[in-house]
């Protein structure tokens, strides 16, 4: 992989990680405070919803760390090693976790707001997060399958090379 592309991707990962942290530490608390003051009937839900919302974003940070580690494997030319599967599996499970957490928060909020109703934007945002996280998980599962095939072909190629060396 091109070293410049690797550096740029690392910069993007750092910026995304910092952006997610900013959302967790500043945006979500401000948003929840605004909702609690605008809708006093929902004020009792502020702290649990804020904690759960912050937790929904933790898997995104885990995915970014996994991508960072895969980039390190690419740089060492070890992407077709068993270490790669550990990071790819981490990305898959973190994405599934984000999907489950988003749907769990949506379900919890739906039940807790039955008497006064939930803002549609909140529900749509959580559905969007769940679909995005689920889609990423499915995409990485497909890519993992390609990695399995590539590692198998690399192993077959090495075995054929050994056989060819023996013949020669």
C-alpha positions, 0 to 999 in steps of 0.5 A, a space after each residue: 500500500 502507498 505510504 502516503 495513502 496509509 498516512 492519510 488514512 491514519 489521519 482520517 482515523 484519528 480525526 474520526 476517533 476525536 470526532 466520536 469522542 467530541 460527540 460523546 463528551 460534548 454534543 450528546 450531553 448538550 443535546 440531552 440537556 436541551 431535550 430535558 429542558 424542552 420536554 420536562 416529561 422526558 427529563 427523568 430519562 436524561 441520564 440513562 439515555 445519555 449513558 446508553 447513547 455514549 455506549 452506542 458510540 464505543 463500538 465505533 471507536 473499537 472499529 477504528 482501532 481495529 482498522 488502525 491495527 490492520 493498517 499496521 499489518 499491511 505496513 509489515 506485509 503481514 495482512 495474510 496472517 492469523 493476526 489479521 483475523 483477530 482484528 477483522 473479527 473484532 471489527 465484526 463483533 463491534 459492529 454487531 454490538 453497535 447495532 444491538 445497542 442502538 436497537 436496544 436503546 430504541 426499544 427502551 426509549 419506545 417503552 419509556 416514552 409511551 405516555 408522551 411519545 418519542 421525537 421521530 428524529 431520535 427513532 430515525 437516528 437510532 434506526 439509521 445507526 443500527 442499519 449502518 452498523 449492521 451493514 458494516 458487519 455484513 460487509 466485513 463478514 464478506 471481506 473476511 471470507 475473501 481474506 480466508 480465500 486469500 490466505 488459503 491461496 497463499 498457503 496453496 501457492 507456498 505448497 506448490 512452490 515447495 513441490 516445484 522446488 523439490 522437482 527442480 
